[in-house]
Amino acid sequence: MHKSDKDFSAFNGGYDKKRDQNKQKREIYEEFKEEDKHQESSQEKKNDKEKKIKILRKKMRQIEYLEGKLEKGETLTKQEREKFEKKKEFEEELEIYLKNPSP
């Protein structure tokens, strides 16, 4: 074996060690990345649920307004009647979202 071969093998050993360290760092990074994805996904579900509840509550307020119009004897437009007819559906959906615990 030449002297240069020994020098190269020593150099190569250092390279292998560095490569293994980098591999470990990548694995740790990937684990943290997966945990972050799970946390973000959970937070997104919570935000989606809160957003849906907010939308349903708004629809219920609009329906209450339409009920007031009817009590005054005013007529409803086609869109208003369609929304008014979905009152029970909105109530049930809102109840489901409010009963289920956050993800």
OpenMM code with the backbone's topology and positions (N, CA, C; nanometers):
from openmm import Vec3, app, unit

residues = "MET HIS LYS SER ASP LYS ASP PHE SER ALA PHE ASN GLY GLY TYR ASP LYS LYS ARG ASP GLN ASN LYS GLN LYS ARG GLU ILE TYR GLU GLU PHE LYS GLU GLU ASP LYS HIS GLN GLU SER SER GLN GLU LYS LYS ASN ASP LYS GLU LYS LYS ILE LYS ILE LEU ARG LYS LYS MET ARG GLN ILE GLU TYR LEU GLU GLY LYS LEU GLU LYS GLY GLU THR LEU THR LYS GLN GLU ARG GLU LYS PHE GLU LYS LYS LYS GLU PHE GLU GLU GLU LEU GLU ILE TYR LEU LYS ASN PRO SER PRO".split()
positions = [
    Vec3(0.0839, -0.1162, 0.0000),
    Vec3(0.0000, 0.0000, 0.0000),
    Vec3(0.0891, 0.1234, 0.0000),
    Vec3(0.0585, 0.2138, -0.0852),
    Vec3(0.1332, 0.3383, -0.0912),
    Vec3(0.0962, 0.4286, 0.0244),
    Vec3(0.1847, 0.5202, 0.0495),
    Vec3(0.1595, 0.6181, 0.1546),
    Vec3(0.0334, 0.6992, 0.1227),
    Vec3(0.0158, 0.7302, -0.0042),
    Vec3(-0.1009, 0.8087, -0.0431),
    Vec3(-0.2299, 0.7296, -0.0214),
    Vec3(-0.2256, 0.5964, -0.0350),
    Vec3(-0.3441, 0.5140, -0.0097),
    Vec3(-0.3849, 0.5232, 0.1368),
    Vec3(-0.2871, 0.5227, 0.2283),
    Vec3(-0.3165, 0.5339, 0.3706),
    Vec3(-0.3786, 0.6697, 0.4010),
    Vec3(-0.3255, 0.7730, 0.3405),
    Vec3(-0.3789, 0.9065, 0.3616),
    Vec3(-0.5229, 0.9151, 0.3124),
    Vec3(-0.5489, 0.8524, 0.2008),
    Vec3(-0.6832, 0.8546, 0.1443),
    Vec3(-0.7809, 0.7782, 0.2331),
    Vec3(-0.7379, 0.6637, 0.2865),
    Vec3(-0.8281, 0.5855, 0.3711),
    Vec3(-0.8606, 0.6622, 0.4992),
    Vec3(-0.7652, 0.7340, 0.5521),
    Vec3(-0.7916, 0.8153, 0.6710),
    Vec3(-0.8902, 0.9259, 0.6369),
    Vec3(-0.8713, 0.9848, 0.5211),
    Vec3(-0.9622, 1.0893, 0.4761),
    Vec3(-1.1014, 1.0326, 0.4551),
    Vec3(-1.1112, 0.9171, 0.3920),
    Vec3(-1.2395, 0.8540, 0.3622),
    Vec3(-1.3128, 0.8184, 0.4915),
    Vec3(-1.2411, 0.7737, 0.5942),
    Vec3(-1.3031, 0.7426, 0.7218),
    Vec3(-1.3694, 0.8651, 0.7825),
    Vec3(-1.3056, 0.9784, 0.7709),
    Vec3(-1.3630, 1.1036, 0.8197),
    Vec3(-1.4883, 1.1399, 0.7418),
    Vec3(-1.4855, 1.1116, 0.6128),
    Vec3(-1.6010, 1.1396, 0.5278),
    Vec3(-1.7192, 1.0535, 0.5703),
    Vec3(-1.6949, 0.9242, 0.5946),
    Vec3(-1.8017, 0.8333, 0.6363),
    Vec3(-1.8636, 0.8789, 0.7680),
    Vec3(-1.7799, 0.9230, 0.8594),
    Vec3(-1.8288, 0.9694, 0.9891),
    Vec3(-1.9179, 1.0923, 0.9708),
    Vec3(-1.8728, 1.1846, 0.8884),
    Vec3(-1.9491, 1.3065, 0.8630),
    Vec3(-2.0822, 1.2735, 0.7939),
    Vec3(-2.0771, 1.1797, 0.6999),
    Vec3(-2.1974, 1.1377, 0.6292),
    Vec3(-2.2987, 1.0770, 0.7273),
    Vec3(-2.2510, 0.9944, 0.8200),
    Vec3(-2.3387, 0.9342, 0.9200),
    Vec3(-2.4001, 1.0402, 1.0116),
    Vec3(-2.3215, 1.1395, 1.0486),
    Vec3(-2.3730, 1.2473, 1.1327),
    Vec3(-2.4825, 1.3248, 1.0588),
    Vec3(-2.4582, 1.3522, 0.9324),
    Vec3(-2.5573, 1.4246, 0.8526),
    Vec3(-2.6854, 1.3425, 0.8376),
    Vec3(-2.6687, 1.2116, 0.8227),
    Vec3(-2.7853, 1.1238, 0.8106),
    Vec3(-2.8681, 1.1291, 0.9386),
    Vec3(-2.8027, 1.1255, 1.0529),
    Vec3(-2.8729, 1.1330, 1.1811),
    Vec3(-2.9466, 1.2666, 1.1945),
    Vec3(-2.8805, 1.3733, 1.1524),
    Vec3(-2.9434, 1.5057, 1.1592),
    Vec3(-3.0680, 1.5104, 1.0708),
    Vec3(-3.0589, 1.4524, 0.9507),
    Vec3(-3.1744, 1.4502, 0.8601),
    Vec3(-3.2896, 1.3713, 0.9205),
    Vec3(-3.2570, 1.2568, 0.9845),
    Vec3(-3.3605, 1.1742, 1.0461),
    Vec3(-3.4306, 1.2495, 1.1588),
    Vec3(-3.3535, 1.3181, 1.2404),
    Vec3(-3.4114, 1.3966, 1.3503),
    Vec3(-3.4985, 1.5082, 1.2939),
    Vec3(-3.4472, 1.5739, 1.1894),
    Vec3(-3.5235, 1.6811, 1.1257),
    Vec3(-3.6563, 1.6287, 1.0729),
    Vec3(-3.6536, 1.5127, 1.0074),
    Vec3(-3.7759, 1.4543, 0.9518),
    Vec3(-3.8760, 1.4204, 1.0619),
    Vec3(-3.8270, 1.3718, 1.1764),
    Vec3(-3.9163, 1.3409, 1.2879),
    Vec3(-3.9863, 1.4679, 1.3374),
    Vec3(-3.9094, 1.5749, 1.3550),
    Vec3(-3.9680, 1.7009, 1.3991),
    Vec3(-4.0655, 1.7548, 1.2955),
    Vec3(-4.0307, 1.7385, 1.1712),
    Vec3(-4.1157, 1.7855, 1.0628),
    Vec3(-4.2511, 1.7142, 1.0677),
    Vec3(-4.2512, 1.5825, 1.0905),
    Vec3(-4.3742, 1.5051, 1.1005),
    Vec3(-4.4578, 1.5500, 1.2202),
    Vec3(-4.3923, 1.5746, 1.3339),
    Vec3(-4.4637, 1.6218, 1.4526),
    Vec3(-4.5282, 1.7569, 1.4251),
    Vec3(-4.4566, 1.8454, 1.3569),
    Vec3(-4.5111, 1.9766, 1.3232),
    Vec3(-4.6318, 1.9638, 1.2324),
    Vec3(-4.6240, 1.8741, 1.1342),
    Vec3(-4.7369, 1.8528, 1.0436),
    Vec3(-4.8595, 1.8089, 1.1221),
    Vec3(-4.8400, 1.7177, 1.2171),
    Vec3(-4.9516, 1.6686, 1.2968),
    Vec3(-5.0125, 1.7813, 1.3793),
    Vec3(-4.9275, 1.8632, 1.4408),
    Vec3(-4.9768, 1.9749, 1.5212),
    Vec3(-5.0488, 2.0766, 1.4346),
    Vec3(-4.9934, 2.1056, 1.3175),
    Vec3(-5.0570, 2.2006, 1.2264),
    Vec3(-5.1905, 2.1472, 1.1793),
    Vec3(-5.1946, 2.0184, 1.1476),
    Vec3(-5.3176, 1.9567, 1.1015),
    Vec3(-5.4254, 1.9655, 1.2090),
    Vec3(-5.3871, 1.9397, 1.3314),
    Vec3(-5.4800, 1.9471, 1.4435),
    Vec3(-5.5300, 2.0901, 1.4611),
    Vec3(-5.4402, 2.1865, 1.4497),
    Vec3(-5.4777, 2.3278, 1.4631),
    Vec3(-5.5679, 2.3701, 1.3479),
    Vec3(-5.5393, 2.3231, 1.2273),
    Vec3(-5.6227, 2.3567, 1.1121),
    Vec3(-5.7637, 2.3029, 1.1305),
    Vec3(-5.7756, 2.1804, 1.1830),
    Vec3(-5.9077, 2.1228, 1.2080),
    Vec3(-5.9847, 2.2070, 1.3085),
    Vec3(-5.9156, 2.2504, 1.4121),
    Vec3(-5.9796, 2.3339, 1.5139),
    Vec3(-6.0253, 2.4651, 1.4515),
    Vec3(-5.9387, 2.5270, 1.3704),
    Vec3(-5.9738, 2.6526, 1.3043),
    Vec3(-6.0900, 2.6345, 1.2079),
    Vec3(-6.0915, 2.5218, 1.1348),
    Vec3(-6.2009, 2.4944, 1.0418),
    Vec3(-6.3324, 2.4797, 1.1174),
    Vec3(-6.3269, 2.4112, 1.2311),
    Vec3(-6.4467, 2.3921, 1.3121),
    Vec3(-6.4974, 2.5267, 1.3632),
    Vec3(-6.4077, 2.6094, 1.4147),
    Vec3(-6.4466, 2.7410, 1.4651),
    Vec3(-6.5055, 2.8269, 1.3535),
    Vec3(-6.4465, 2.8176, 1.2359),
    Vec3(-6.4952, 2.8943, 1.1212),
    Vec3(-6.6364, 2.8489, 1.0822),
    Vec3(-6.6584, 2.7180, 1.0819),
    Vec3(-6.7892, 2.6626, 1.0461),
    Vec3(-6.8946, 2.7056, 1.1480),
    Vec3(-6.8594, 2.7033, 1.2758),
    Vec3(-6.9526, 2.7466, 1.3799),
    Vec3(-6.9880, 2.8937, 1.3605),
    Vec3(-6.8879, 2.9740, 1.3297),
    Vec3(-6.9113, 3.1176, 1.3080),
    Vec3(-7.0066, 3.1392, 1.1898),
    Vec3(-6.9859, 3.0645, 1.0822),
    Vec3(-7.0714, 3.0765, 0.9632),
    Vec3(-7.2144, 3.0354, 0.9958),
    Vec3(-7.2279, 2.9234, 1.0690),
    Vec3(-7.3625, 2.8761, 1.1033),
    Vec3(-7.4350, 2.9742, 1.1956),
    Vec3(-7.3627, 3.0323, 1.2897),
    Vec3(-7.4252, 3.1312, 1.3778),
    Vec3(-7.4711, 3.2536, 1.2990),
    Vec3(-7.3928, 3.2927, 1.2015),
    Vec3(-7.4311, 3.4064, 1.1172),
    Vec3(-7.5587, 3.3741, 1.0399),
    Vec3(-7.5662, 3.2535, 0.9863),
    Vec3(-7.6869, 3.2128, 0.9130),
    Vec3(-7.8084, 3.2126, 1.0048),
    Vec3(-7.7881, 3.1695, 1.1291),
    Vec3(-7.8999, 3.1690, 1.2238),
    Vec3(-7.9446, 3.3119, 1.2562),
    Vec3(-7.8519, 3.4048, 1.2666),
    Vec3(-7.8889, 3.5462, 1.2888),
    Vec3(-7.9676, 3.6001, 1.1691),
    Vec3(-7.9248, 3.5609, 1.0495),
    Vec3(-7.9957, 3.6054, 0.9296),
    Vec3(-8.1379, 3.5490, 0.9273),
    Vec3(-8.1518, 3.4249, 0.9707),
    Vec3(-8.2847, 3.3634, 0.9747),
    Vec3(-8.3727, 3.4341, 1.0787),
    Vec3(-8.3144, 3.4709, 1.1926),
    Vec3(-8.3899, 3.5465, 1.2927),
    Vec3(-8.4386, 3.6789, 1.2339),
    Vec3(-8.3542, 3.7419, 1.1545),
    Vec3(-8.3931, 3.8662, 1.0880),
    Vec3(-8.5108, 3.8401, 0.9923),
    Vec3(-8.5019, 3.7288, 0.9191),
    Vec3(-8.6097, 3.6942, 0.8264),
    Vec3(-8.7396, 3.6644, 0.9017),
    Vec3(-8.7302, 3.6017, 1.0167),
    Vec3(-8.8490, 3.5755, 1.0994),
    Vec3(-8.9141, 3.7082, 1.1396),
    Vec3(-8.8289, 3.8056, 1.1725),
    Vec3(-8.8799, 3.9392, 1.2073),
    Vec3(-8.9532, 4.0024, 1.0902),
    Vec3(-8.8992, 3.9850, 0.9722),
    Vec3(-8.9656, 4.0390, 0.8523),
    Vec3(-9.1022, 3.9747, 0.8328),
    Vec3(-9.1090, 3.8440, 0.8537),
    Vec3(-9.2362, 3.7733, 0.8374),
    Vec3(-9.3383, 3.8196, 0.9415),
    Vec3(-9.2916, 3.8389, 1.0648),
    Vec3(-9.3824, 3.8845, 1.1705),
    Vec3(-9.4407, 4.0218, 1.1391),
    Vec3(-9.3628, 4.1033, 1.0682),
    Vec3(-9.4101, 4.2368, 1.0296),
    Vec3(-9.5014, 4.2302, 0.9078),
    Vec3(-9.5139, 4.1098, 0.8498),
    Vec3(-9.6003, 4.0951, 0.7331),
    Vec3(-9.5286, 4.1202, 0.6018),
    Vec3(-9.3987, 4.1355, 0.6058),
    Vec3(-9.3230, 4.1572, 0.4824),
    Vec3(-9.3064, 4.0247, 0.4081),
    Vec3(-9.2895, 4.0332, 0.2778),
    Vec3(-9.2673, 3.9112, 0.1989),
    Vec3(-9.1177, 3.8885, 0.1827),
    Vec3(-9.0830, 3.7616, 0.1662),
    Vec3(-8.9425, 3.7238, 0.1498),
    Vec3(-8.9128, 3.6979, 0.0031),
    Vec3(-8.7909, 3.7268, -0.0367),
    Vec3(-8.7479, 3.6944, -0.1726),
    Vec3(-8.7282, 3.5425, -0.1818),
    Vec3(-8.7077, 3.4951, -0.3009),
    Vec3(-8.6867, 3.3512, -0.3208),
    Vec3(-8.5655, 3.3027, -0.2406),
    Vec3(-8.4552, 3.3779, -0.2471),
    Vec3(-8.3340, 3.3412, -0.1729),
    Vec3(-8.3598, 3.3409, -0.0234),
    Vec3(-8.4320, 3.4403, 0.0236),
    Vec3(-8.4622, 3.4479, 0.1666),
    Vec3(-8.5489, 3.3306, 0.2106),
    Vec3(-8.6467, 3.2945, 0.1287),
    Vec3(-8.7327, 3.1793, 0.1613),
    Vec3(-8.6509, 3.0505, 0.1668),
    Vec3(-8.5583, 3.0347, 0.0695),
    Vec3(-8.4749, 2.9149, 0.0672),
    Vec3(-8.3895, 2.9056, 0.1935),
    Vec3(-8.3330, 3.0171, 0.2339),
    Vec3(-8.2514, 3.0189, 0.3556),
    Vec3(-8.3393, 2.9900, 0.4777),
    Vec3(-8.4573, 3.0518, 0.4819),
    Vec3(-8.5479, 3.0324, 0.5936),
    Vec3(-8.5899, 2.8858, 0.6062),
    Vec3(-8.6089, 2.8205, 0.4929),
    Vec3(-8.6503, 2.6800, 0.4926),
    Vec3(-8.5396, 2.5863, 0.5421),
    Vec3(-8.4160, 2.6326, 0.5426),
    Vec3(-8.3038, 2.5504, 0.5886),
    Vec3(-8.2731, 2.5717, 0.7371),
    Vec3(-8.3595, 2.6423, 0.8067),
    Vec3(-8.3352, 2.6742, 0.9474),
    Vec3(-8.3072, 2.5484, 1.0291),
    Vec3(-8.3916, 2.4481, 1.0165),
    Vec3(-8.3768, 2.3253, 1.0948),
    Vec3(-8.2424, 2.2578, 1.0640),
    Vec3(-8.2067, 2.2553, 0.9364),
    Vec3(-8.0788, 2.1962, 0.8938),
    Vec3(-7.9608, 2.2691, 0.9577),
    Vec3(-7.9648, 2.4020, 0.9570),
    Vec3(-7.8573, 2.4815, 1.0176),
    Vec3(-7.8502, 2.4585, 1.1681),
    Vec3(-7.9668, 2.4522, 1.2335),
    Vec3(-7.9710, 2.4288, 1.3780),
    Vec3(-7.9067, 2.2950, 1.4133),
    Vec3(-7.9426, 2.1911, 1.3385),
    Vec3(-7.8878, 2.0580, 1.3653),
    Vec3(-7.7370, 2.0539, 1.3430),
    Vec3(-7.6919, 2.1150, 1.2353),
    Vec3(-7.5489, 2.1170, 1.2046),
    Vec3(-7.4715, 2.1932, 1.3124),
    Vec3(-7.5248, 2.3055, 1.3550),
    Vec3(-7.4604, 2.3843, 1.4598),
    Vec3(-7.4543, 2.3049, 1.5902),
    Vec3(-7.5613, 2.2369, 1.6220),
    Vec3(-7.5655, 2.1555, 1.7442),
    Vec3(-7.4582, 2.0463, 1.7411),
    Vec3(-7.4398, 1.9838, 1.6256),
    Vec3(-7.3376, 1.8794, 1.6115),
    Vec3(-7.1987, 1.9376, 1.6359),
    Vec3(-7.1703, 2.0509, 1.5742),
    Vec3(-7.0374, 2.1133, 1.5915),
    Vec3(-7.0142, 2.1568, 1.7357),
    Vec3(-7.1166, 2.2039, 1.8013),
    Vec3(-7.1011, 2.2510, 1.9386),
    Vec3(-7.0872, 2.1347, 2.0379),
    Vec3(-7.1489, 2.0215, 2.0085),
    Vec3(-7.1425, 1.9062, 2.0987),
    Vec3(-7.0098, 1.8321, 2.0885),
    Vec3(-6.9567, 1.8211, 1.9672),
    Vec3(-6.8331, 1.7439, 1.9479),
    Vec3(-6.7141, 1.8213, 2.0034),
    Vec3(-6.6292, 1.7518, 2.0814),
    Vec3(-6.5096, 1.8194, 2.1352),
    Vec3(-6.4123, 1.8531, 2.0236),
    Vec3(-6.3270, 1.9486, 2.0507),
    Vec3(-6.2266, 1.9891, 1.9517),
    Vec3(-6.1349, 1.8732, 1.9209),
    Vec3(-6.0848, 1.8668, 1.7929),
    Vec3(-5.9951, 1.7570, 1.7550),
    Vec3(-5.8630, 1.7634, 1.8284),
] * unit.nanometer
topology = app.Topology()
chain = topology.addChain("A")
for resn in residues:
    res = topology.addResidue(resn, chain)
    for name in ("N", "CA", "C"):
        topology.addAtom(name, app.Element.getBySymbol(name[0]), res)
